Amino acid sequence: MDGALKAGAVHTLLGGLVRLRQPEQGLRAGLDAVMLAASVPARPGQQVLDAGCGPGGVFLCVLARCPGARVVAVERDPELAALARQNAALNGWADRAEVLEGDIADPALRARLPRCDHAVSNPPYWPGGTPPPARLRAGATHGGDIGLGPWAALLAGVLGRTGRASFVLPAARLEEGISALREAGLGGTEILPLWPRRGRPAKRVLLRARRAPRAPSVILPGLVLHNAQGWTAEAEAVLRGAPLGWLEEAAGGGAP
């Protein structure tokens, strides 16, 4: 079939703790997936939603970092959903991850989702616009015209009373992300900038919100990713499985 997904070689994340096959074309799970997963302090027995999971980079990192946690993931592309299931099995975690196919705005899909303690998404970077040529890259970077609202609504809809929802977004969508979370009934948004180098503007931000729509947002100490030698020690630690300490402290040292 023209445009059919072709999975490439096995790649690793978290210093080899996670193995996954990714499409030969299109965006691949990497820094964004690792950082988003590091914002989830899930405890054994807790449930995590990964909305728009692609080949599974985010939820696989969550499962590696959080022994005993379980994941339900949503992906609208059937080929990517199948690849995510294969990747869960590749790591021996098929019994801890359920991957559902469907559109995030479909009420029937939402009705199938369990109550979750944490909900995360690395949504398409930009709404509308001219998509890039590769089909899978287009799906990963351009979200049609729906914006962030439906993504935030899906995350909020599965959360329990003390749950938290997390996004990783381009810094240019910071205000849109906070607004979407607030409109979904979430607030007290913790903002963690990811700076490419010290003194440079952040290109990515992590947002984490809770069921407190009137609570003000707070900017946390961010993470500098690179120095003259390569990764900073702090970034390298997260890339090898350490949690994002500032978010852990903001959550009181554990899952809410």
C-alpha positions, 0 to 999 in steps of 0.5 A: 500500500502506498504510504504504508508504514515501514518500521526501521531498526530498533532504537533505545531510550533511557540509556538502553532501558527502552527499546522501540522500532520507529517508522523509517520516515517521519518524526521519531520519539526522542527528547520530547518523549523522555522529558514528558515521561519524566514528568510522571511520578506514577506509583505501583498500581497507578494508571497513566493515559498517553494520548496520541502515543505514536509508536509508544516512546512516551508510555514505554519510558513511563513503564521503564521509570515507574515499575508497577504502573499501567498505561492505556494509550490512544492512537488514531493511526492503525499502523502506529497503534500496531507498532506501539503494541509491538514495542510494548511486547518487545520490552516485555510490557504487553501486560502493562500497556493497552493501546486503543485505536481511535480519534481523541474527539470520539465519544465512543473512544472516551467511554472506553477509557479508565479513570487515570492518575496521570494523563500525558500528551505530546500533541501535534505541534501546530494546528492546520497549516501546510503539513510536511510531505511524509504522512506520519510526520504530518500526523505528528506535527500538524493537528488539523484545525482542532487545536489543543482544546480536545487534547486537554479535554481528553486528559482532564476527562480521565483524571481522578480528583487528585490526578495531573495532566501533562503536555510537552509543547513548543514554547510558542504555544505556552499561552494556548496550552495553559488556556486549553487546560484551564478551559478543560477544568484544570489549573495551577499549571506548573511550567518547566522551560527546556532551554537548549543552552544557558541564556537561550530562549526555551524551544520546548516547555512542559506543562502539568496541571491539576483540578484547580482551575482558579489556581495560578500558574507557576514557573519552575526552575527549568532545565538547560539541555546542552553546554559546550561539552554536550548534554548537561549533567542534569539533562543526561541524568533525565535521559538515563531515567532520572525524574525531573526533580523540580516537578517531583518536588512540586508534586510533594515528592510523589504522585498526587 
